[in-house]
Amino acid sequence: MLNGFQQWLHVLGYANSTVYYSPVYARSFLHFMEQMKINRINDIRNNHIVIYFNWLSKKKNLRTQQLFTRHYLYNHYSALKRFSRYLKELNGIILDVSIRLTLGRLTEPKCLEREQISKLYKACLHGQKGDLDRAILALYYGLGLRRHEGVLLNIDDLIFSNQVVYVAPGKNGVERYVPMSSFVQHILEKYVTRYRKPILSKIGTISQDAVLISRTGTRLCGNQIYNRLQQLCIKSGLDYPVALHTLRHSIATHLLESGLELESISWFLGHKSLDSTQIYTHFIHK
């Protein structure tokens, strides 16, 4: 089951570190359940999850002899949420991991200022490389896509005639149509015309469905897209790494600052409930 979980994460386009560590954290949790004489997933209850995290919060790192950080606990919890979703979608098994962790500032998303976003766009070069970089910014900031959503996006998902992008069910199992601004549409149309089509024509293939492709016509993976973003950060003068998810947090915060209703932002981001979106209200008023 854990091997299947790992393969599922890989297919959805999660980061390599997530694909590796999530099954490790899930294995640790299941081992703890076995120590509690719980040997079937269907027998795991919500209070067992609480007991596990209470134990984990008091556990010490063998090397440093220090308590594990809140970030470590958060990673464990995120891994179990992914595992729960995997069990439900592929095996029909319900594992309720909905508990509240007090993680303080770790729950606050990082956010770039509008001026910093503008600098990222200005750092894009002219020519094909610039078209690709602008397309990456348009997908992850302009459309607020998750990392794997941008990786798995196909060319037929860009519906220019209706100014929307179709995002297939991914995290939370929610599909949605994300509206494109005229600015985002212009960038993506130029990318398709000046970068994607010439490359596929040159290598003689029309079978590639991916929107974001390399110079050899293969689908870009999450790490390749992330590395291009880091190059833009350096060129724009940002002296710290920016995750693809930071762009998603940034557009959500900027939309809220502009007066868009929380419900609309929740729908735009593909959140299953407003609870996931509420965090941005605290972020802009802190």
N, C-alpha and C positions, 0 to 999 in steps of 0.2 A: 504493500500500500504506500509506503514512504517512497519507494522507487517511482511509483506512478505519480505521486505528488510532485516529485522533482521534475519529471518529464512534463507534467502539466504546467509548471512554472516556466519551464524553458519555452514551451510552445506559445505561451501568452506573452513572451518577450520580456520577462522580468530581468533585472540586472543579474550578472553572473554571481555576485555576492549573495543576492537574495535566493537564487536557485540553489546555491550550495548550503547556506546557513539555515534556511527555513526548515528543511527536513531534519537537520541536526537538532534544532530547538524542539521540533515536534517529537523527535525520538526521545529527548530528555524528558519531555512531559509525559509521554506514554510509559516510560520506564518508572517514573514517579507514581503513576496510577497503578502499575503492577505491584509496586511496593505497598500500596494501600489495599492490595488484594482486589483491585478492580481490573478485570481482564477482558472486558468487552467495551467497545466505544459507546455502545448504546446504554451502558450503565453509568457513564460519566454524567454527573450533574453539575449545575452551576456552582454549588458550594464547594465541589472538588476543585474547580478552577481557582476559587478564592484561596483555598488551603494551599494550593501549589504556589501561587504568587506570594503568599505570606511567607512560605518556606524559602522561596527564591530571594525575597527581599532581605532575609537574614543570613543568606549563604555568603561565604567569603571566597574571594579569588585565591586559589591555592598558591599562586606565585607571589602576589602582593600582600596576602592576608588582609585585604581591605574588602568591605562590602561592595557588591556589584553596583554599578552606577544605575541611575534611573533610565539612562539611554539603553543599557543592556536589558532591563526589564521591559522597556517599550518594544525593543526588537523581538523579544520572546513573545510578547502579546500579539504583535503584528503577524508573526509567523503562525501563531495558533489561529488567528482570524483567517489567514489564507488557507490553512489546513482545513478549517471548518467549511469554508466555501467549496474547496475541492471535494470533500466528503459528500456534501449535499448535491453538487452538480453531477458528479460522476458515479456516486454510489448510493445516493438517496438517503444518506445517513445524516441525522441532525446532531450536531455537537454545539451546544449553546455555550459560547465563550464570552458572552456579553457581561463583562464586569467593568467597574469604573476604577481605573488606575489614577492615582494622584501623581501626576508627573510634572507639575509646575510649569515652567517656561518651555519645557520640551514640547508641549502641545501647541505652542505658538509657531506658525509658519514663518520662515524667512521671507522677506519681500524686498524687491528692488524698487527704487524710486522710478518715476516716469522718465526722469532725465537719464538714468542709467540704462533703461530700456532703449531710449533714443540713441545712446552712444553705442549700444550693441548693434543696432541697425546700421549706424554710420560706419562701423568697423568692417562691415561686409565689403569685400572687394568687388571690382567690376568683373564682368565675364561669368563663366559657368560656375566657378567656385562661389562667387558672391550670390548667384541665383540660388544655389543649394543652401547656403547659410541663411539667407533671408527666408527661404521656405521653412527651415527648421524653426526660426523665430516665429514665423506666422502660425505654425502648427501648435507649438508649445506655449507661446504667449498669446497670440491672436485668437486661438481657438481653445486654449486652456486644456490641451490633451494631456493625459497621463503618459508616462514614458512608453509603456508597451502599446498604448493606443496609436501613438505616432509610428512606432515600428511596424505594426500590423496593418496600418492604413493602406488600402488599395486604391488604384486610380479610379475605379468605378464609384468609390465613395465620395469623390469630389463632384458634387452636382452643381456646376457653375450656373446652369440655367435657372436654378431656384435659390442660388446664393446660400447653400447649406452644405455641410459635410456630414455624411452618415458615419456614426461611430458604433461599431458592432458591440454586442454585449461582452463586457470584459469584467473588470472588478465590480462587484455587487450585482452582476448579471443584468445591468441596465443598458439598453440601447437608446441612442438619442440622435437627433439631428441638430447639429450646432450651426448657428447662423454665421455666415462670413460677412465681415465688413467689406466695403468696396476696396479698402486698402489691402486687406488680406487676400481677397479674390485676385486683385491685380498681381500681387506677388506670386501666388500659386500658379496663375495662368502663365506668367512669364517663365516660371521654373519649368513647367511642363513643356512649353514651347521651345525654350532656349537651352535647357539642360537635359531633361529626361528623354524627349523624343530623339534628339540628335544622337545621344549615347546608344539608345536601343537600336536606332537605325544603323549606326556604325558597326555594331557587333552582330547585326542581322537577326535580331530576335524580337518577337512581339508577344512572347509568352509571359513576360515578367509583369506581374500585377501590382507590385509594390509601388507606392508613391515615392518614397525616399530610396534612391538607389546610388550605388557607388559608380566610379568611372568605368568599372568592368560590367556594370549592369546587374549586379547582385543587390538584394535587399540589405539596406544598412541595418546593423544591429544597434542595440541601445548604447553600447560602449563607444561605437564609432560616432554616433550622433553626439554623445556627451563630450567626446574629445574635440569635436568641431566647436562646440559651445565654449570649451575652455580656451581655445585659440582666440575666439572672439572676445572673451573676457580680458585676455592679456592685451589684445590690440586696443580695446576700449579703455584700458587703464584700471580695470577692477583688479585689486590686489588679493582677491580671495576666490576660491572656486565657487561656481554657481551650478547647482543641480538643475536638471530639466524640470523637476517638480517645483523649483523655485519660481520658474516662469509661470507655472500654473497658479501658484499662490499669489504671484504678483498681479496677474490679470483679474483674479477674483477680488483682491483688495481694491484695485483701481476701479473696478465696476461698482463696488459698494460705495467707494468714495464719491463716485459720479452720481449716486442716488438711485441706482438700480435696486429693485426690491430683492430681499433675501431669497424669496421663493424662486425668482427668475435666475438668480445666480446658482442656486442649488440645482436647478434643472440644466443650466448651461454646463455645469461641472459633472453632471451625472451622479450626484449624490443620491443615496437611497432615502435619506431623511435630512431634515433641517439641522439636526444635531451636528452633523459633520460640517455644515456651512456656518454655524453660529460662531465658530472660532474667529472668523474674520471680523466680526463686530467688535470683539475684544481687542483685536490686533490694531484696528485703526483708532481706537479711543484710548489706548493705554498711555 
